[in-house]
Amino acid sequence: MGILRPVKMQKIGIVGLKEDREAVLTTLHDLGLTQVETVSADTLQYLDPERGNELQRVVGDEALRFRGLKSALPPIPVGAVQTFQDLDATLAAAKSVPTAEVDDTVGALQREDDQLQSETRSIGETLDLLGKLSFYHAPLSYLDPKSYLIFLGETDPETYDTLRGAVPPEAEAMFFAGTSRAGSSCSLHAIRPRSSRASPRRARSSSPRSPTSTARSSKSAPASRRDVPRSTSAGRRSTRG
């Protein structure tokens, strides 16, 4: 049996990725090239903390900047790989990239991409909503009155009848039901909020008149009462369709 002889320890440097540290140390230990032991807390107080030099800081800054650009830009096919003789040549090539111009351009493109994606999602949601409103044939502008709350839902006929019967008459609710393009049962509810249920005299003195009613006659009904016949006429058209 061989006798292990003590060998003077030497400090070595290992270059590699941090995520490969465990695999590299394990391999070197299994090959018998290094001896890796856990440093105790008492030993740590005699060791100087590891501090990077100026060159390491510069390399880290450049690597961080290019990683940010790489994550922001879409992937493209890579052509011929350019090699550099040493670290100085690599840093010179990295610093030759106009940082301010590239960062500003990439930032503007990223904001534009986010805006376009948001608009695309909004258009998709609008198309989905219009598909559910395919049974409603009146102008869509009627669905945006100031004195009514509009609700759109999908339900079965039994639940729709239960909901309609549970709404009190004083809510002045109007109901429109039909089938969407997808074949599901949809219902549209227009309910007048409690704060808008004023007496005719009070509504005449406090409710503003729209430009259309002003041009027609100075004795026109207030806006809060004029929304009802519009929605009612819309319901008649929907019923006939």
ChimeraX commands (.cxc) that place a marker at each C-alpha (Angstrom):
marker #1 position 0.00,0.00,0.00 radius 0.5
marker #1 position 1.43,3.37,-1.04 radius 0.5
marker #1 position 2.12,6.03,1.50 radius 0.5
marker #1 position 0.79,9.51,0.79 radius 0.5
marker #1 position 3.42,12.15,1.03 radius 0.5
marker #1 position 2.59,15.74,1.80 radius 0.5
marker #1 position 3.05,18.04,-1.18 radius 0.5
marker #1 position 3.39,21.76,-1.01 radius 0.5
marker #1 position 0.14,23.39,-1.98 radius 0.5
marker #1 position 0.07,25.75,-4.93 radius 0.5
marker #1 position -2.52,28.35,-5.81 radius 0.5
marker #1 position -4.07,27.76,-9.21 radius 0.5
marker #1 position -6.71,29.54,-11.26 radius 0.5
marker #1 position -9.62,27.87,-13.00 radius 0.5
marker #1 position -11.45,29.66,-15.81 radius 0.5
marker #1 position -15.02,28.60,-16.47 radius 0.5
marker #1 position -18.67,29.40,-16.06 radius 0.5
marker #1 position -20.13,29.73,-12.59 radius 0.5
marker #1 position -22.85,27.19,-13.32 radius 0.5
marker #1 position -20.11,24.63,-14.16 radius 0.5
marker #1 position -18.16,25.22,-10.94 radius 0.5
marker #1 position -19.46,22.13,-9.14 radius 0.5
marker #1 position -18.83,19.84,-12.12 radius 0.5
marker #1 position -15.31,21.22,-12.70 radius 0.5
marker #1 position -14.22,20.85,-9.07 radius 0.5
marker #1 position -15.68,17.35,-8.88 radius 0.5
marker #1 position -13.84,16.29,-12.03 radius 0.5
marker #1 position -10.51,17.69,-10.86 radius 0.5
marker #1 position -10.96,16.01,-7.49 radius 0.5
marker #1 position -11.81,12.65,-9.09 radius 0.5
marker #1 position -8.70,12.87,-11.30 radius 0.5
marker #1 position -6.54,13.40,-8.23 radius 0.5
marker #1 position -5.33,16.79,-9.40 radius 0.5
marker #1 position -6.86,18.83,-6.61 radius 0.5
marker #1 position -8.04,18.29,-3.07 radius 0.5
marker #1 position -11.19,20.20,-2.25 radius 0.5
marker #1 position -12.19,20.63,1.37 radius 0.5
marker #1 position -14.73,22.81,3.09 radius 0.5
marker #1 position -13.10,25.78,4.81 radius 0.5
marker #1 position -14.15,26.12,8.42 radius 0.5
marker #1 position -15.40,29.36,9.90 radius 0.5
marker #1 position -12.25,29.68,12.01 radius 0.5
marker #1 position -10.07,29.53,8.89 radius 0.5
marker #1 position -12.09,32.13,6.99 radius 0.5
marker #1 position -11.00,34.88,9.35 radius 0.5
marker #1 position -7.40,34.45,8.21 radius 0.5
marker #1 position -8.25,34.64,4.50 radius 0.5
marker #1 position -8.46,37.93,2.69 radius 0.5
marker #1 position -11.79,38.59,0.94 radius 0.5
marker #1 position -11.65,38.12,-2.79 radius 0.5
marker #1 position -11.74,41.42,-4.63 radius 0.5
marker #1 position -11.73,41.82,-8.36 radius 0.5
marker #1 position -9.23,44.13,-9.98 radius 0.5
marker #1 position -9.99,46.92,-12.44 radius 0.5
marker #1 position -9.67,44.64,-15.44 radius 0.5
marker #1 position -12.26,42.25,-14.05 radius 0.5
marker #1 position -14.62,45.14,-13.44 radius 0.5
marker #1 position -14.27,46.34,-17.05 radius 0.5
marker #1 position -14.87,42.84,-18.41 radius 0.5
marker #1 position -17.92,42.43,-16.18 radius 0.5
marker #1 position -19.41,45.77,-17.29 radius 0.5
marker #1 position -18.98,44.96,-20.99 radius 0.5
marker #1 position -20.38,41.45,-20.55 radius 0.5
marker #1 position -23.39,42.81,-18.66 radius 0.5
marker #1 position -24.10,45.37,-21.38 radius 0.5
marker #1 position -23.98,42.83,-24.19 radius 0.5
marker #1 position -26.11,40.34,-22.25 radius 0.5
marker #1 position -28.76,43.05,-21.89 radius 0.5
marker #1 position -28.69,43.78,-25.63 radius 0.5
marker #1 position -28.84,40.07,-26.43 radius 0.5
marker #1 position -31.90,39.54,-24.25 radius 0.5
marker #1 position -33.71,42.55,-25.77 radius 0.5
marker #1 position -33.02,41.77,-29.43 radius 0.5
marker #1 position -34.66,38.86,-31.29 radius 0.5
marker #1 position -32.34,35.94,-32.12 radius 0.5
marker #1 position -30.80,35.94,-35.60 radius 0.5
marker #1 position -28.65,33.38,-37.44 radius 0.5
marker #1 position -24.96,33.74,-36.59 radius 0.5
marker #1 position -22.46,33.88,-39.44 radius 0.5
marker #1 position -18.72,33.46,-39.23 radius 0.5
marker #1 position -17.42,33.70,-35.67 radius 0.5
marker #1 position -14.78,36.37,-35.15 radius 0.5
marker #1 position -11.86,35.45,-32.93 radius 0.5
marker #1 position -9.53,37.73,-30.99 radius 0.5
marker #1 position -5.92,37.20,-30.05 radius 0.5
marker #1 position -6.14,38.39,-26.47 radius 0.5
marker #1 position -8.37,40.10,-23.93 radius 0.5
marker #1 position -7.26,43.58,-24.96 radius 0.5
marker #1 position -8.43,42.98,-28.53 radius 0.5
marker #1 position -11.76,41.68,-27.24 radius 0.5
marker #1 position -12.31,44.74,-25.05 radius 0.5
marker #1 position -11.32,47.06,-27.91 radius 0.5
marker #1 position -13.92,45.45,-30.18 radius 0.5
marker #1 position -16.57,45.67,-27.45 radius 0.5
marker #1 position -15.87,49.34,-26.79 radius 0.5
marker #1 position -16.06,50.11,-30.52 radius 0.5
marker #1 position -19.81,49.45,-30.39 radius 0.5
marker #1 position -21.58,52.83,-29.92 radius 0.5
marker #1 position -23.16,52.26,-26.54 radius 0.5
marker #1 position -25.47,55.28,-26.39 radius 0.5
marker #1 position -26.85,54.93,-29.92 radius 0.5
marker #1 position -27.41,51.18,-29.67 radius 0.5
marker #1 position -28.99,51.38,-26.22 radius 0.5
marker #1 position -31.35,54.19,-27.29 radius 0.5
marker #1 position -32.36,52.37,-30.47 radius 0.5
marker #1 position -32.92,49.08,-28.68 radius 0.5
marker #1 position -34.91,50.82,-25.95 radius 0.5
marker #1 position -37.14,52.60,-28.49 radius 0.5
marker #1 position -37.73,49.37,-30.41 radius 0.5
marker #1 position -38.55,47.52,-27.20 radius 0.5
marker #1 position -41.11,50.15,-26.18 radius 0.5
marker #1 position -42.66,50.09,-29.65 radius 0.5
marker #1 position -42.86,46.30,-29.54 radius 0.5
marker #1 position -44.58,46.40,-26.14 radius 0.5
marker #1 position -47.08,48.97,-27.43 radius 0.5
marker #1 position -47.87,46.93,-30.55 radius 0.5
marker #1 position -48.38,43.79,-28.48 radius 0.5
marker #1 position -50.73,45.69,-26.16 radius 0.5
marker #1 position -52.72,47.04,-29.12 radius 0.5
marker #1 position -52.89,43.56,-30.65 radius 0.5
marker #1 position -54.30,42.12,-27.44 radius 0.5
marker #1 position -56.82,44.98,-27.23 radius 0.5
marker #1 position -57.97,44.37,-30.82 radius 0.5
marker #1 position -58.36,40.66,-30.09 radius 0.5
marker #1 position -60.47,41.39,-27.02 radius 0.5
marker #1 position -62.62,43.82,-29.03 radius 0.5
marker #1 position -63.20,41.25,-31.78 radius 0.5
marker #1 position -64.16,38.66,-29.17 radius 0.5
marker #1 position -66.63,41.11,-27.61 radius 0.5
marker #1 position -68.16,42.00,-30.98 radius 0.5
marker #1 position -68.56,38.30,-31.72 radius 0.5
marker #1 position -70.60,37.92,-28.54 radius 0.5
marker #1 position -72.70,40.96,-29.53 radius 0.5
marker #1 position -73.55,39.63,-33.01 radius 0.5
marker #1 position -77.22,39.30,-32.00 radius 0.5
marker #1 position -77.42,43.03,-31.24 radius 0.5
marker #1 position -78.28,44.94,-34.46 radius 0.5
marker #1 position -78.75,48.46,-33.11 radius 0.5
marker #1 position -75.95,51.06,-33.24 radius 0.5
marker #1 position -73.18,50.25,-30.78 radius 0.5
marker #1 position -73.22,53.87,-29.64 radius 0.5
marker #1 position -76.44,53.07,-27.77 radius 0.5
marker #1 position -74.45,50.79,-25.47 radius 0.5
marker #1 position -72.48,53.70,-24.01 radius 0.5
marker #1 position -75.10,55.91,-22.33 radius 0.5
marker #1 position -74.14,58.02,-19.36 radius 0.5
marker #1 position -77.19,57.12,-17.29 radius 0.5
marker #1 position -77.15,53.32,-17.67 radius 0.5
marker #1 position -74.85,50.46,-16.70 radius 0.5
marker #1 position -74.33,47.86,-19.44 radius 0.5
marker #1 position -73.65,44.19,-18.60 radius 0.5
marker #1 position -72.87,41.40,-21.07 radius 0.5
marker #1 position -72.85,37.76,-20.06 radius 0.5
marker #1 position -73.08,34.18,-21.32 radius 0.5
marker #1 position -75.54,31.84,-19.64 radius 0.5
marker #1 position -78.15,29.18,-20.26 radius 0.5
marker #1 position -81.82,30.12,-20.81 radius 0.5
marker #1 position -82.90,28.94,-17.33 radius 0.5
marker #1 position -80.34,31.09,-15.55 radius 0.5
marker #1 position -81.22,34.04,-17.80 radius 0.5
marker #1 position -84.89,33.81,-16.81 radius 0.5
marker #1 position -83.94,33.59,-13.13 radius 0.5
marker #1 position -81.72,36.66,-13.40 radius 0.5
marker #1 position -84.34,38.65,-15.24 radius 0.5
marker #1 position -86.97,37.83,-12.63 radius 0.5
marker #1 position -84.65,38.82,-9.77 radius 0.5
marker #1 position -84.09,42.38,-11.03 radius 0.5
marker #1 position -86.59,44.74,-9.35 radius 0.5
marker #1 position -88.84,46.88,-11.57 radius 0.5
marker #1 position -87.51,50.12,-10.10 radius 0.5
marker #1 position -84.13,49.36,-11.70 radius 0.5
marker #1 position -85.71,50.21,-15.09 radius 0.5
marker #1 position -83.67,47.37,-16.60 radius 0.5
marker #1 position -83.78,46.37,-20.26 radius 0.5
marker #1 position -82.78,42.90,-21.44 radius 0.5
marker #1 position -81.62,41.72,-24.86 radius 0.5
marker #1 position -80.85,38.06,-25.48 radius 0.5
marker #1 position -79.51,36.17,-28.45 radius 0.5
marker #1 position -76.87,33.77,-29.74 radius 0.5
marker #1 position -73.27,34.75,-30.40 radius 0.5
marker #1 position -71.27,33.72,-33.47 radius 0.5
marker #1 position -69.79,30.85,-31.48 radius 0.5
marker #1 position -73.29,29.53,-30.76 radius 0.5
marker #1 position -73.39,30.36,-27.05 radius 0.5
marker #1 position -76.36,32.07,-25.40 radius 0.5
marker #1 position -75.58,35.69,-24.55 radius 0.5
marker #1 position -77.60,38.35,-22.80 radius 0.5
marker #1 position -77.22,42.11,-22.64 radius 0.5
marker #1 position -78.51,44.04,-19.63 radius 0.5
marker #1 position -78.98,47.79,-19.30 radius 0.5
marker #1 position -79.65,48.88,-15.71 radius 0.5
marker #1 position -80.13,52.43,-14.56 radius 0.5
marker #1 position -78.01,53.16,-11.46 radius 0.5
marker #1 position -79.78,54.40,-8.34 radius 0.5
marker #1 position -77.96,57.75,-8.43 radius 0.5
marker #1 position -79.50,58.51,-11.85 radius 0.5
marker #1 position -83.11,57.83,-10.83 radius 0.5
marker #1 position -84.17,61.44,-10.19 radius 0.5
marker #1 position -87.60,62.93,-10.44 radius 0.5
marker #1 position -88.56,64.55,-13.79 radius 0.5
marker #1 position -88.49,68.04,-12.28 radius 0.5
marker #1 position -85.05,67.52,-10.74 radius 0.5
marker #1 position -83.70,65.87,-13.87 radius 0.5
marker #1 position -84.95,68.76,-16.00 radius 0.5
marker #1 position -83.08,71.30,-13.90 radius 0.5
marker #1 position -79.82,69.40,-13.30 radius 0.5
marker #1 position -79.22,67.10,-16.28 radius 0.5
marker #1 position -77.19,68.56,-19.17 radius 0.5
marker #1 position -78.59,68.50,-22.66 radius 0.5
marker #1 position -76.62,67.06,-25.55 radius 0.5
marker #1 position -75.82,69.25,-28.60 radius 0.5
marker #1 position -78.39,67.30,-30.67 radius 0.5
marker #1 position -81.25,68.09,-28.31 radius 0.5
marker #1 position -80.24,71.76,-28.13 radius 0.5
marker #1 position -80.31,72.11,-31.89 radius 0.5
marker #1 position -83.70,70.42,-32.14 radius 0.5
marker #1 position -85.69,72.27,-29.51 radius 0.5
marker #1 position -85.11,74.07,-26.25 radius 0.5
marker #1 position -87.96,72.03,-24.68 radius 0.5
marker #1 position -86.37,68.63,-25.34 radius 0.5
marker #1 position -86.27,66.02,-22.59 radius 0.5
marker #1 position -83.14,65.74,-20.45 radius 0.5
marker #1 position -80.42,63.29,-21.43 radius 0.5
marker #1 position -81.05,60.97,-18.49 radius 0.5
marker #1 position -84.61,60.33,-19.73 radius 0.5
marker #1 position -83.80,60.38,-23.45 radius 0.5
marker #1 position -81.55,57.32,-23.23 radius 0.5
marker #1 position -84.50,55.04,-22.48 radius 0.5
marker #1 position -86.31,55.23,-25.87 radius 0.5
marker #1 position -83.02,54.77,-27.71 radius 0.5
marker #1 position -82.26,51.54,-25.87 radius 0.5
marker #1 position -85.90,50.45,-26.23 radius 0.5
marker #1 position -85.80,50.92,-29.99 radius 0.5
marker #1 position -82.59,48.94,-30.07 radius 0.5
marker #1 position -84.34,46.13,-28.25 radius 0.5
marker #1 position -87.15,46.07,-30.83 radius 0.5
marker #1 position -84.68,45.73,-33.67 radius 0.5
marker #1 position -82.87,42.96,-31.84 radius 0.5
marker #1 position -86.12,41.09,-31.21 radius 0.5
marker #1 position -87.10,41.18,-34.87 radius 0.5
marker #1 position -83.61,39.90,-35.90 radius 0.5
marker link #1:1,2 radius 0.2
marker link #1:2,3 radius 0.2
marker link #1:3,4 radius 0.2
marker link #1:4,5 radius 0.2
marker link #1:5,6 radius 0.2
marker link #1:6,7 radius 0.2
marker link #1:7,8 radius 0.2
marker link #1:8,9 radius 0.2
marker link #1:9,10 radius 0.2
marker link #1:10,11 radius 0.2
marker link #1:11,12 radius 0.2
marker link #1:12,13 radius 0.2
marker link #1:13,14 radius 0.2
marker link #1:14,15 radius 0.2
marker link #1:15,16 radius 0.2
marker link #1:16,17 radius 0.2
marker link #1:17,18 radius 0.2
marker link #1:18,19 radius 0.2
marker link #1:19,20 radius 0.2
marker link #1:20,21 radius 0.2
marker link #1:21,22 radius 0.2
marker link #1:22,23 radius 0.2
marker link #1:23,24 radius 0.2
marker link #1:24,25 radius 0.2
marker link #1:25,26 radius 0.2
marker link #1:26,27 radius 0.2
marker link #1:27,28 radius 0.2
marker link #1:28,29 radius 0.2
marker link #1:29,30 radius 0.2
marker link #1:30,31 radius 0.2
marker link #1:31,32 radius 0.2
marker link #1:32,33 radius 0.2
marker link #1:33,34 radius 0.2
marker link #1:34,35 radius 0.2
marker link #1:35,36 radius 0.2
marker link #1:36,37 radius 0.2
marker link #1:37,38 radius 0.2
marker link #1:38,39 radius 0.2
marker link #1:39,40 radius 0.2
marker link #1:40,41 radius 0.2
marker link #1:41,42 radius 0.2
marker link #1:42,43 radius 0.2
marker link #1:43,44 radius 0.2
marker link #1:44,45 radius 0.2
marker link #1:45,46 radius 0.2
marker link #1:46,47 radius 0.2
marker link #1:47,48 radius 0.2
marker link #1:48,49 radius 0.2
marker link #1:49,50 radius 0.2
marker link #1:50,51 radius 0.2
marker link #1:51,52 radius 0.2
marker link #1:52,53 radius 0.2
marker link #1:53,54 radius 0.2
marker link #1:54,55 radius 0.2
marker link #1:55,56 radius 0.2
marker link #1:56,57 radius 0.2
marker link #1:57,58 radius 0.2
marker link #1:58,59 radius 0.2
marker link #1:59,60 radius 0.2
marker link #1:60,61 radius 0.2
marker link #1:61,62 radius 0.2
marker link #1:62,63 radius 0.2
marker link #1:63,64 radius 0.2
marker link #1:64,65 radius 0.2
marker link #1:65,66 radius 0.2
marker link #1:66,67 radius 0.2
marker link #1:67,68 radius 0.2
marker link #1:68,69 radius 0.2
marker link #1:69,70 radius 0.2
marker link #1:70,71 radius 0.2
marker link #1:71,72 radius 0.2
marker link #1:72,73 radius 0.2
marker link #1:73,74 radius 0.2
marker link #1:74,75 radius 0.2
marker link #1:75,76 radius 0.2
marker link #1:76,77 radius 0.2
marker link #1:77,78 radius 0.2
marker link #1:78,79 radius 0.2
marker link #1:79,80 radius 0.2
marker link #1:80,81 radius 0.2
marker link #1:81,82 radius 0.2
marker link #1:82,83 radius 0.2
marker link #1:83,84 radius 0.2
marker link #1:84,85 radius 0.2
marker link #1:85,86 radius 0.2
marker link #1:86,87 radius 0.2
marker link #1:87,88 radius 0.2
marker link #1:88,89 radius 0.2
marker link #1:89,90 radius 0.2
marker link #1:90,91 radius 0.2
marker link #1:91,92 radius 0.2
marker link #1:92,93 radius 0.2
marker link #1:93,94 radius 0.2
marker link #1:94,95 radius 0.2
marker link #1:95,96 radius 0.2
marker link #1:96,97 radius 0.2
marker link #1:97,98 radius 0.2
marker link #1:98,99 radius 0.2
marker link #1:99,100 radius 0.2
marker link #1:100,101 radius 0.2
marker link #1:101,102 radius 0.2
marker link #1:102,103 radius 0.2
marker link #1:103,104 radius 0.2
marker link #1:104,105 radius 0.2
marker link #1:105,106 radius 0.2
marker link #1:106,107 radius 0.2
marker link #1:107,108 radius 0.2
marker link #1:108,109 radius 0.2
marker link #1:109,110 radius 0.2
marker link #1:110,111 radius 0.2
marker link #1:111,112 radius 0.2
marker link #1:112,113 radius 0.2
marker link #1:113,114 radius 0.2
marker link #1:114,115 radius 0.2
marker link #1:115,116 radius 0.2
marker link #1:116,117 radius 0.2
marker link #1:117,118 radius 0.2
marker link #1:118,119 radius 0.2
marker link #1:119,120 radius 0.2
marker link #1:120,121 radius 0.2
marker link #1:121,122 radius 0.2
marker link #1:122,123 radius 0.2
marker link #1:123,124 radius 0.2
marker link #1:124,125 radius 0.2
marker link #1:125,126 radius 0.2
marker link #1:126,127 radius 0.2
marker link #1:127,128 radius 0.2
marker link #1:128,129 radius 0.2
marker link #1:129,130 radius 0.2
marker link #1:130,131 radius 0.2
marker link #1:131,132 radius 0.2
marker link #1:132,133 radius 0.2
marker link #1:133,134 radius 0.2
marker link #1:134,135 radius 0.2
marker link #1:135,136 radius 0.2
marker link #1:136,137 radius 0.2
marker link #1:137,138 radius 0.2
marker link #1:138,139 radius 0.2
marker link #1:139,140 radius 0.2
marker link #1:140,141 radius 0.2
marker link #1:141,142 radius 0.2
marker link #1:142,143 radius 0.2
marker link #1:143,144 radius 0.2
marker link #1:144,145 radius 0.2
marker link #1:145,146 radius 0.2
marker link #1:146,147 radius 0.2
marker link #1:147,148 radius 0.2
marker link #1:148,149 radius 0.2
marker link #1:149,150 radius 0.2
marker link #1:150,151 radius 0.2
marker link #1:151,152 radius 0.2
marker link #1:152,153 radius 0.2
marker link #1:153,154 radius 0.2
marker link #1:154,155 radius 0.2
marker link #1:155,156 radius 0.2
marker link #1:156,157 radius 0.2
marker link #1:157,158 radius 0.2
marker link #1:158,159 radius 0.2
marker link #1:159,160 radius 0.2
marker link #1:160,161 radius 0.2
marker link #1:161,162 radius 0.2
marker link #1:162,163 radius 0.2
marker link #1:163,164 radius 0.2
marker link #1:164,165 radius 0.2
marker link #1:165,166 radius 0.2
marker link #1:166,167 radius 0.2
marker link #1:167,168 radius 0.2
marker link #1:168,169 radius 0.2
marker link #1:169,170 radius 0.2
marker link #1:170,171 radius 0.2
marker link #1:171,172 radius 0.2
marker link #1:172,173 radius 0.2
marker link #1:173,174 radius 0.2
marker link #1:174,175 radius 0.2
marker link #1:175,176 radius 0.2
marker link #1:176,177 radius 0.2
marker link #1:177,178 radius 0.2
marker link #1:178,179 radius 0.2
marker link #1:179,180 radius 0.2
marker link #1:180,181 radius 0.2
marker link #1:181,182 radius 0.2
marker link #1:182,183 radius 0.2
marker link #1:183,184 radius 0.2
marker link #1:184,185 radius 0.2
marker link #1:185,186 radius 0.2
marker link #1:186,187 radius 0.2
marker link #1:187,188 radius 0.2
marker link #1:188,189 radius 0.2
marker link #1:189,190 radius 0.2
marker link #1:190,191 radius 0.2
marker link #1:191,192 radius 0.2
marker link #1:192,193 radius 0.2
marker link #1:193,194 radius 0.2
marker link #1:194,195 radius 0.2
marker link #1:195,196 radius 0.2
marker link #1:196,197 radius 0.2
marker link #1:197,198 radius 0.2
marker link #1:198,199 radius 0.2
marker link #1:199,200 radius 0.2
marker link #1:200,201 radius 0.2
marker link #1:201,202 radius 0.2
marker link #1:202,203 radius 0.2
marker link #1:203,204 radius 0.2
marker link #1:204,205 radius 0.2
marker link #1:205,206 radius 0.2
marker link #1:206,207 radius 0.2
marker link #1:207,208 radius 0.2
marker link #1:208,209 radius 0.2
marker link #1:209,210 radius 0.2
marker link #1:210,211 radius 0.2
marker link #1:211,212 radius 0.2
marker link #1:212,213 radius 0.2
marker link #1:213,214 radius 0.2
marker link #1:214,215 radius 0.2
marker link #1:215,216 radius 0.2
marker link #1:216,217 radius 0.2
marker link #1:217,218 radius 0.2
marker link #1:218,219 radius 0.2
marker link #1:219,220 radius 0.2
marker link #1:220,221 radius 0.2
marker link #1:221,222 radius 0.2
marker link #1:222,223 radius 0.2
marker link #1:223,224 radius 0.2
marker link #1:224,225 radius 0.2
marker link #1:225,226 radius 0.2
marker link #1:226,227 radius 0.2
marker link #1:227,228 radius 0.2
marker link #1:228,229 radius 0.2
marker link #1:229,230 radius 0.2
marker link #1:230,231 radius 0.2
marker link #1:231,232 radius 0.2
marker link #1:232,233 radius 0.2
marker link #1:233,234 radius 0.2
marker link #1:234,235 radius 0.2
marker link #1:235,236 radius 0.2
marker link #1:236,237 radius 0.2
marker link #1:237,238 radius 0.2
marker link #1:238,239 radius 0.2
marker link #1:239,240 radius 0.2
marker link #1:240,241 radius 0.2
view
